[in-house]
């Protein structure tokens, strides 16, 4: 009588068959990575043209926006609001525009590149200050003390900070000879003229003076000479933004509560009428 293999022999036979089949099964199975449906986000660049007085705070907002939007890189084009508006009006590519003055915004709106300004685009205000080096000899009690400066740093007249600076001096009844004024393209460059020693005083935005930290002391003009807060910041997507939805998302981020906290910490003020 013929008997089949015993239990031990059967176990050995099954083991041999499994060992023989494993290479075949491995070859036929898809790689583990192929089973994942996750794909890398499509890289996108968002170009934001922003007033130079926003340099630091806009950089922080952009980095947070990039973290919450994988694959997106925010490219900041910083400069005088008047220069940016002129670039936009002449067709320079930009997805979002943020200016420090209503007049610069109006120039871009007239060219048809952004919507007219107003409550829906405002996100901050700024105020002019008179700044001096902390280690310098000038002590500021009123705007009139700026007359003690041998060289005064101001923005060019075409920049919002330059035009407002002229208004400030005129209201304070301070006459400063043009030969004793050094002018820079924007507020940040104007402040740099002060901190590197090319001027004894500077008229800049409060946010720029705050950014300079311990290097400068400044007089908050609005608290001393009843000068109005004349600089209102507007932001909106351009009408031909490459990715309108992404541009709108960035604008919403800038006008969010967390961005407002960053702006206030940086020396800016709430937009007209506060937050809606």
FIDREN-876400 format. One line per field, with one value per residue (C-alpha): x, y, z. Coordinates in steps of 0.05 Angstrom, whole numbers, plus 32768, in hexadecimal, padded with zeros to 4 digits. Layout:
FIDREN-876400
x = X / ...
y = Y / ...
z = Z / ...
This chain:
FIDREN-876400
x = 8000 / 801C / 801C / 8021 / 8058 / 8054 / 8047 / 8090 / 809A / 805C / 8073 / 80B7 / 8095 / 8068 / 80A4 / 80CA / 8090 / 8088 / 80D2 / 80CF / 8094 / 80AC / 80DA / 80A3 / 8071 / 80A3 / 80AF / 8065 / 8054 / 8055 / 8088 / 806E / 8079 / 804E / 8012 / 8011 / 7FE6 / 800A / 802A / 8056 / 8032 / 8039 / 806D / 8050 / 806E / 8044 / 8062 / 8050 / 8064 / 8064 / 807A / 80C0 / 80A6 / 8084 / 80C7 / 80CD / 8084 / 8072 / 80AC / 8090 / 804A / 8066 / 808C / 804E / 8025 / 8058 / 8055 / 8009 / 800C / 803E / 8060 / 8054 / 808E / 807E / 80AC / 80AD / 80BB / 80C8 / 80CE / 80AF / 8064 / 8069 / 809D / 8075 / 8035 / 805C / 8077 / 8032 / 8014 / 8049 / 8038 / 806B / 8055 / 8038 / 8002 / 7FF6 / 8003 / 800A / 8016 / 8021 / 7FF8 / 7FB4 / 7FD3 / 8002 / 7FC8 / 7F9E / 7FD5 / 7FD2 / 7F86 / 7F83 / 7FB0 / 7F7D / 7FAD / 7F89 / 7F43 / 7F36 / 7F4A / 7F1D / 7F08 / 7F0F / 7F59 / 7F73 / 7F9C / 7FC8 / 7FDC / 8020 / 8039 / 8075 / 80AA / 80E9 / 8123 / 816A / 81A3 / 81A1 / 81EA / 81E2 / 81DF / 8198 / 8160 / 8119 / 80E0 / 80BA / 80C1 / 80E3 / 8120 / 8131 / 814E / 818B / 819E / 81D5 / 81BC / 8174 / 8162 / 8120 / 80FE / 80FB / 80BE / 809D / 809B / 8062 / 8092 / 80B3 / 8072 / 8058 / 809B / 8094 / 804F / 806B / 80A1 / 8071 / 803E / 8076 / 808E / 80D3 / 80FB / 8134 / 8162 / 8162 / 81AE / 81AC / 817C / 8191 / 8159 / 8150 / 8120 / 80F5 / 80ED / 8119 / 8153 / 8148 / 814F / 818F / 81AD / 81A2 / 81BC / 81FC / 820C / 81FC / 81C7 / 81BA / 816E / 813B / 80F1 / 80D7 / 809C / 8094 / 8099 / 80DE / 80F6 / 80DA / 8100 / 8141 / 813B / 816E / 8195 / 8165 / 8138 / 80FA / 80C4 / 807E / 8066 / 801C / 8022 / 8045 / 8031 / 7FEB / 8000 / 7FCC / 7FDA / 7FDE / 7FF9 / 7FC4 / 7FDB / 7FB2 / 7FB9 / 7F95 / 7FA3 / 7FB4 / 7F80 / 7FAC / 7FCA / 7FE4 / 7FBE / 7F84 / 7F6E / 7FB4 / 7FBB / 7F78 / 7F8F / 7FCE / 7FA6 / 7F78 / 7FB5 / 7FD0 / 7F8B / 7F84 / 7F86 / 7FC9 / 7FE9 / 7FCB / 7FEE / 8030 / 8023 / 8013 / 8052 / 807A / 8062 / 8027 / 7FE1 / 7F9C / 7F7D / 7F49 / 7F0B / 7F2F / 7F24 / 7EE1
y = 8000 / 8043 / 807A / 80C5 / 80EE / 80F8 / 813B / 814E / 813E / 8165 / 81A3 / 81A0 / 819A / 81D8 / 8200 / 81EF / 8204 / 8247 / 8254 / 8246 / 8274 / 82B0 / 82CE / 82C9 / 82EB / 8322 / 8330 / 8335 / 8363 / 83AE / 83D6 / 83F2 / 843A / 842E / 841E / 8465 / 8498 / 84D4 / 8503 / 8540 / 8584 / 85A9 / 85E0 / 8626 / 866C / 86A6 / 86EA / 8720 / 8768 / 878A / 87CD / 87CA / 87DE / 879A / 8775 / 8751 / 8743 / 872E / 86FD / 86DD / 86DA / 86BB / 8685 / 8671 / 8671 / 8643 / 8612 / 860E / 8608 / 85D1 / 85DB / 8627 / 8658 / 86A1 / 86D0 / 8716 / 8752 / 878B / 87D5 / 8819 / 8816 / 8849 / 881E / 87DF / 8800 / 8819 / 87D3 / 87B5 / 87EA / 87DB / 8791 / 8774 / 872E / 872B / 8703 / 8730 / 877A / 879A / 87E5 / 8818 / 8850 / 885B / 8885 / 884D / 881C / 884B / 884D / 8801 / 8801 / 8835 / 8809 / 87D1 / 87A2 / 87A2 / 87B2 / 87F6 / 87FB / 87FF / 87DA / 8796 / 87A1 / 87C6 / 879D / 87CD / 8815 / 8833 / 8873 / 889E / 88A6 / 88CF / 88A0 / 88AD / 887E / 8867 / 887A / 88BD / 8903 / 8916 / 890F / 8914 / 8936 / 8952 / 894E / 8992 / 8972 / 8953 / 8997 / 8984 / 8950 / 8963 / 892F / 8916 / 88D5 / 88D4 / 88AB / 88C5 / 88F1 / 88BF / 888A / 888E / 8897 / 88D1 / 88F5 / 88EB / 8902 / 8944 / 894C / 893D / 8972 / 89A5 / 899A / 899E / 89DF / 89C2 / 89DB / 89AE / 89C0 / 898C / 898D / 8970 / 8937 / 88F3 / 88CE / 8883 / 885A / 8842 / 8844 / 8808 / 8825 / 8868 / 8848 / 8825 / 8869 / 887B / 883B / 883A / 8882 / 88A7 / 88D1 / 88EB / 88E2 / 88C1 / 88C5 / 887E / 8853 / 883B / 87F2 / 8800 / 8820 / 87E4 / 87B5 / 87D9 / 87C7 / 87E3 / 8807 / 8842 / 886D / 888C / 88C0 / 88A8 / 88E5 / 88D7 / 88DE / 8921 / 894D / 8935 / 8919 / 88EA / 88A1 / 88AB / 8869 / 8834 / 87F0 / 87CC / 8786 / 875E / 872C / 874A / 8741 / 8712 / 86E9 / 86A6 / 867F / 86AB / 867B / 8678 / 86C4 / 86CC / 869B / 86C4 / 8704 / 86E2 / 86CD / 8715 / 872D / 86F6 / 8700 / 86DD / 8709 / 8747 / 8733 / 872F / 8773 / 8793 / 8775 / 8792 / 87D9 / 87DD / 87F1 / 87D5 / 87E8 / 881F / 8809 / 87CF / 8787 / 8775
z = 8000 / 7FEB / 801F / 8011 / 8030 / 807B / 809E / 80A1 / 8057 / 8043 / 806B / 8049 / 8004 / 8011 / 8029 / 7FE9 / 7FBD / 7FE1 / 7FDB / 7F91 / 7F86 / 7FAE / 7F78 / 7F45 / 7F73 / 7F83 / 7F39 / 7F2B / 7F66 / 7F5A / 7F81 / 7FC3 / 7FAC / 7F6F / 7F9A / 7FB7 / 7F94 / 7FB4 / 7F82 / 7F8D / 7F8A / 7F49 / 7F53 / 7F4C / 7F54 / 7F6D / 7F5E / 7F91 / 7F84 / 7FC8 / 7FE6 / 8003 / 8048 / 8049 / 803E / 8081 / 8091 / 804A / 804B / 808A / 806C / 802C / 8052 / 8079 / 8039 / 8017 / 8052 / 804B / 7FFF / 7FED / 7FAB / 7FAB / 7FAC / 7FBA / 7F94 / 7FB2 / 7F85 / 7FB6 / 7FA7 / 7FAB / 7FA1 / 7F69 / 7F45 / 7F4E / 7F34 / 7EF8 / 7EEB / 7EF1 / 7EC3 / 7E8F / 7E8F / 7EBF / 7ED4 / 7F1A / 7F3C / 7F79 / 7F85 / 7FCA / 7FCD / 8004 / 7FE6 / 7FC6 / 7F8E / 7F78 / 7F7B / 7F51 / 7F1B / 7F15 / 7F16 / 7EDF / 7EB5 / 7EBF / 7EE4 / 7F28 / 7F41 / 7F60 / 7FA9 / 7FE5 / 8023 / 8000 / 7FF2 / 8030 / 8060 / 8088 / 8095 / 80A3 / 80C2 / 80B5 / 80EB / 80F1 / 8102 / 811B / 812C / 8174 / 817E / 815B / 817A / 8166 / 8199 / 817D / 81A2 / 8166 / 811B / 811C / 813D / 80FA / 80E8 / 8112 / 80DE / 80AE / 807B / 8079 / 8056 / 8031 / 7FFB / 7FB4 / 7FAA / 7F7B / 7FB2 / 7FE4 / 801F / 7FFA / 7FEA / 8031 / 804D / 8028 / 8046 / 808B / 8086 / 806A / 80A2 / 80D6 / 80B5 / 80AC / 8070 / 805D / 8022 / 7FEC / 7FEC / 8032 / 801F / 8006 / 7FE2 / 7FD9 / 7FAF / 7FE9 / 8034 / 8042 / 8019 / 803C / 8080 / 8068 / 8059 / 80A2 / 80C1 / 8098 / 80AB / 806A / 808D / 80D3 / 80D0 / 80A3 / 8094 / 808B / 809D / 80E4 / 80CD / 80B0 / 80F1 / 8119 / 80EA / 80F9 / 8142 / 8173 / 813D / 813B / 8166 / 8147 / 8152 / 8144 / 811F / 8127 / 8172 / 816F / 8134 / 8124 / 80E1 / 80C4 / 80B5 / 806B / 8052 / 8043 / 8029 / 7FF4 / 7FD8 / 7FA2 / 7F6A / 7F27 / 7EF1 / 7ECA / 7F03 / 7EE8 / 7F1E / 7F36 / 7F6C / 7F8A / 7F86 / 7FAA / 7FDF / 7FEC / 7FF2 / 8024 / 804C / 804E / 8066 / 809A / 80E6 / 80ED / 80B8 / 80DA / 811A / 80F4 / 80D6 / 8119 / 8138 / 80FE / 810C / 80DC / 80F1 / 80E3 / 80A0 / 809E / 80C2 / 80E4 / 80D0 / 80B2
